[in-house]
Amino acid sequence: MPQKIILDVDTGTDDAIALMAAALSPDLDLIGVTTVNGNCPVHVCTENTLRVFEHIGVSVPVYEGYALPLVSTLPPHRRPGIPQTEPSVVHGKYLDLPPARSHPGDRHAVDWLIDTFLDSGGDIILAPVGPLTNIAAAFRKAPEIVEKIQEIVIMGGGHEVGNATPSAEFNIWVDPEAARIVIGSGCPIRLVPLDATHKALFNNGTCSKLRALGTPAAEATARFTEVRIAGYNRIGAMDEADTTPIHDALVVCAIIDPSVIETVFVHVDVETRGELTDGRTVCDTHRRSGKDPNVHVALHADRARFEAMMLETLGRTA
């Protein structure tokens, strides 16, 4: 039977590719999507998500969530004193797809998540690939749902790699208080940080392969990937020129085939007050804290396997 999953997204370009892969994979049953502030304001993330599903001709329920971090009087996704550049050049605002004709569900994302997990048989994987605000809010409101989640597979964090700051990855940095709640929840967690996603890259050759497939999903992925490559080239973020990580799609592939990543089981916590390290995921890879492991952290990924999986999935139609 296909694995039931829920994606929690802040849809920019890599979220869009992950959504298409999840919706088209025969190994997954994407039962719903929730949106959160992150790459774009939450209403833009919701619109982008609806555009993606209409583009590939699938119907998946979408529910809009929080527009601000859990603990913040700052404008959306702004931590003190940190300039934000990466999302503007890698994601833009609205995706280059026709405006959506459909609308999100009329329930708040958090309420839908709570009811969905409480009514489940504990057989749904939750895949948050944006800031963890919705998930932490759900845990605060209904802590009993933690034991009803099969696993949480998170795109976020960094051990040796940061992007919002030298120490922190964007999704965690946007709402580190929320991330700390989720990571400390006791739920089974796999964390797919930048250390892994920066080893699973697309390049211009991948775009050519995608275009040759000729499907709506593959064609859109090629366009989004080219935007990402240009953006990463502009900010000089990659060691290998003309490449880009497709962060969120690696989570989808890791749910389908766990062997696409390699994990270590370590204790992880999130810094929420550091002057230089706000939002850092502290991964105790050398067992210095004396605390029990709580997260399976991916530090490596199989680039060839990732590309092959994505080409196979995005070559499908609804």
VENDA-V238394 format. One record per pair of residues at least 6 apart in sequence whose ideal C-beta (glycine too) atoms are under 6 Angstrom apart, sorted by the first residue. I is the first residue (numbers start at 1). J is the second residue. D is the distance in Angstrom with one decimal. If there is no record, write none. Layout:
BEGIN
i | j | d
I | J | D
I | J | D
END
This chain:
BEGIN
i | j | d
2 | 27 | 5.7
2 | 28 | 5.4
2 | 29 | 4.1
3 | 28 | 5.5
4 | 29 | 4.7
4 | 31 | 5.5
4 | 123 | 5.7
4 | 124 | 4.5
5 | 28 | 5.5
5 | 30 | 5.9
5 | 125 | 4.7
5 | 127 | 5.6
6 | 32 | 5.4
6 | 126 | 5.3
7 | 22 | 5.9
7 | 33 | 5.0
7 | 127 | 5.0
8 | 34 | 4.7
8 | 128 | 4.0
8 | 134 | 5.6
9 | 15 | 4.4
9 | 35 | 5.8
9 | 129 | 5.6
9 | 130 | 5.5
10 | 36 | 5.3
10 | 38 | 2.7
10 | 39 | 4.6
10 | 45 | 4.9
10 | 130 | 3.2
11 | 45 | 4.5
11 | 48 | 4.0
11 | 49 | 4.6
12 | 39 | 3.5
12 | 91 | 3.0
13 | 91 | 5.3
13 | 224 | 4.1
13 | 227 | 5.9
13 | 228 | 5.4
14 | 246 | 5.0
14 | 247 | 4.9
14 | 248 | 4.5
15 | 129 | 5.9
15 | 248 | 5.0
16 | 52 | 4.9
16 | 95 | 5.8
16 | 224 | 5.9
17 | 221 | 5.1
17 | 246 | 5.4
17 | 249 | 4.8
18 | 129 | 5.9
18 | 248 | 3.7
18 | 249 | 4.4
18 | 252 | 5.0
19 | 52 | 4.9
20 | 56 | 5.6
20 | 217 | 4.3
21 | 249 | 5.4
21 | 252 | 4.7
21 | 313 | 4.9
22 | 28 | 5.4
22 | 30 | 4.7
22 | 252 | 4.9
23 | 30 | 5.2
23 | 58 | 4.7
24 | 217 | 5.9
24 | 313 | 5.4
24 | 316 | 4.5
25 | 256 | 6.0
25 | 313 | 5.1
27 | 256 | 4.8
30 | 60 | 5.5
32 | 61 | 4.4
33 | 49 | 5.8
33 | 60 | 5.8
33 | 62 | 4.9
34 | 63 | 5.0
34 | 65 | 5.2
34 | 109 | 3.7
34 | 134 | 5.5
35 | 42 | 5.7
35 | 45 | 4.4
35 | 46 | 4.5
35 | 49 | 5.8
35 | 64 | 5.2
35 | 65 | 5.7
36 | 65 | 4.7
36 | 66 | 5.6
36 | 130 | 4.9
36 | 131 | 5.6
36 | 133 | 5.3
36 | 134 | 5.0
37 | 67 | 5.0
37 | 76 | 4.9
38 | 130 | 4.0
38 | 131 | 4.7
38 | 174 | 5.7
39 | 87 | 4.9
39 | 91 | 4.6
40 | 93 | 5.8
41 | 76 | 6.0
42 | 67 | 4.5
44 | 93 | 5.9
46 | 64 | 4.6
46 | 104 | 5.2
47 | 100 | 5.8
48 | 95 | 4.7
49 | 62 | 5.2
50 | 62 | 5.9
50 | 100 | 3.6
50 | 102 | 5.2
51 | 95 | 5.5
51 | 97 | 4.1
51 | 100 | 4.9
53 | 60 | 5.4
54 | 100 | 5.6
55 | 97 | 5.0
55 | 216 | 5.6
55 | 220 | 6.0
56 | 216 | 5.1
56 | 217 | 5.0
56 | 318 | 5.7
57 | 318 | 4.3
58 | 318 | 4.7
61 | 105 | 5.5
62 | 104 | 4.6
63 | 104 | 5.9
63 | 105 | 4.7
63 | 107 | 5.8
63 | 109 | 4.2
63 | 112 | 4.6
64 | 104 | 5.0
64 | 109 | 5.9
65 | 109 | 3.2
65 | 134 | 4.0
66 | 133 | 4.4
66 | 134 | 5.8
68 | 76 | 5.9
69 | 133 | 5.8
69 | 175 | 3.8
70 | 133 | 5.7
70 | 136 | 5.9
70 | 175 | 5.8
70 | 177 | 5.1
70 | 178 | 4.8
71 | 177 | 4.5
77 | 174 | 4.5
79 | 173 | 6.0
79 | 278 | 5.9
82 | 165 | 5.9
86 | 163 | 5.8
89 | 231 | 3.8
89 | 234 | 5.4
90 | 228 | 5.3
90 | 231 | 3.9
109 | 134 | 5.1
110 | 134 | 5.6
110 | 137 | 4.9
110 | 138 | 4.8
113 | 138 | 4.8
114 | 138 | 5.4
114 | 142 | 4.5
114 | 145 | 5.7
117 | 145 | 4.3
117 | 148 | 4.4
117 | 149 | 6.0
120 | 148 | 5.8
122 | 148 | 5.1
122 | 150 | 5.9
123 | 150 | 5.7
124 | 150 | 5.9
125 | 150 | 5.2
125 | 151 | 5.0
125 | 255 | 5.8
126 | 149 | 5.4
126 | 152 | 4.9
127 | 153 | 4.9
127 | 251 | 5.3
128 | 135 | 5.4
128 | 154 | 5.4
129 | 155 | 4.1
129 | 248 | 3.8
129 | 251 | 5.6
130 | 171 | 5.7
131 | 171 | 5.2
131 | 174 | 4.1
131 | 175 | 4.3
132 | 178 | 4.3
132 | 179 | 4.8
132 | 182 | 4.8
133 | 175 | 4.9
133 | 178 | 4.8
135 | 182 | 5.1
136 | 178 | 3.6
136 | 181 | 4.0
136 | 182 | 5.4
139 | 181 | 5.9
139 | 185 | 5.7
146 | 185 | 5.2
146 | 187 | 5.0
149 | 187 | 5.3
151 | 188 | 4.6
152 | 187 | 5.3
152 | 189 | 4.9
153 | 190 | 4.7
153 | 251 | 5.3
153 | 255 | 5.7
154 | 191 | 5.1
155 | 192 | 5.1
155 | 247 | 5.2
155 | 248 | 5.1
155 | 251 | 4.7
156 | 169 | 5.7
156 | 171 | 3.9
156 | 172 | 4.8
157 | 169 | 5.1
157 | 172 | 5.1
157 | 191 | 5.5
157 | 193 | 4.0
157 | 281 | 3.3
158 | 169 | 4.3
158 | 193 | 4.8
158 | 194 | 4.1
159 | 195 | 5.0
159 | 283 | 4.7
160 | 195 | 5.7
161 | 194 | 3.8
161 | 195 | 5.4
161 | 198 | 5.8
162 | 168 | 5.2
163 | 169 | 5.7
163 | 170 | 5.6
164 | 170 | 4.3
164 | 173 | 4.0
167 | 277 | 4.4
167 | 280 | 4.3
168 | 279 | 3.4
168 | 280 | 5.0
169 | 194 | 5.3
172 | 179 | 4.6
172 | 279 | 4.9
172 | 281 | 5.8
173 | 279 | 3.2
176 | 270 | 5.1
176 | 272 | 4.7
176 | 279 | 4.3
177 | 272 | 5.5
179 | 270 | 4.6
180 | 270 | 4.2
180 | 272 | 6.0
183 | 268 | 5.5
183 | 270 | 6.0
189 | 295 | 4.7
190 | 296 | 4.6
191 | 295 | 5.1
191 | 297 | 4.8
192 | 250 | 5.7
192 | 251 | 5.2
192 | 298 | 4.8
195 | 299 | 4.8
196 | 261 | 5.4
196 | 298 | 3.8
196 | 301 | 4.3
197 | 245 | 4.3
197 | 247 | 4.3
197 | 250 | 5.2
198 | 245 | 5.3
199 | 300 | 5.9
199 | 301 | 4.5
200 | 250 | 5.1
200 | 301 | 4.0
200 | 303 | 5.2
200 | 306 | 4.1
201 | 243 | 4.2
201 | 245 | 5.8
202 | 225 | 5.0
202 | 244 | 5.7
202 | 246 | 5.6
203 | 242 | 5.6
203 | 243 | 4.8
204 | 242 | 5.6
206 | 307 | 5.9
207 | 222 | 4.3
207 | 225 | 5.3
207 | 226 | 5.8
209 | 311 | 5.8
210 | 218 | 4.3
210 | 221 | 5.3
210 | 222 | 4.1
211 | 222 | 4.9
213 | 315 | 4.3
215 | 315 | 5.7
215 | 317 | 5.4
217 | 314 | 4.5
218 | 314 | 4.4
218 | 315 | 5.9
221 | 314 | 5.4
228 | 244 | 3.9
229 | 242 | 5.7
229 | 244 | 4.8
232 | 238 | 5.0
232 | 244 | 5.1
253 | 260 | 4.8
253 | 306 | 5.7
253 | 309 | 4.9
254 | 260 | 5.6
254 | 261 | 4.9
260 | 302 | 5.3
260 | 305 | 5.0
260 | 306 | 5.5
261 | 298 | 3.9
261 | 301 | 5.0
262 | 300 | 4.1
263 | 296 | 4.1
263 | 297 | 5.9
263 | 298 | 4.9
264 | 297 | 5.6
265 | 293 | 4.4
265 | 296 | 5.2
266 | 283 | 5.4
266 | 284 | 5.1
266 | 285 | 5.4
266 | 293 | 5.2
266 | 297 | 5.8
267 | 284 | 4.3
267 | 289 | 5.5
267 | 291 | 4.3
267 | 293 | 5.4
267 | 294 | 5.6
268 | 281 | 5.8
268 | 283 | 5.2
268 | 295 | 4.1
269 | 282 | 5.0
270 | 281 | 5.8
271 | 277 | 4.7
271 | 280 | 4.5
283 | 297 | 5.4
END
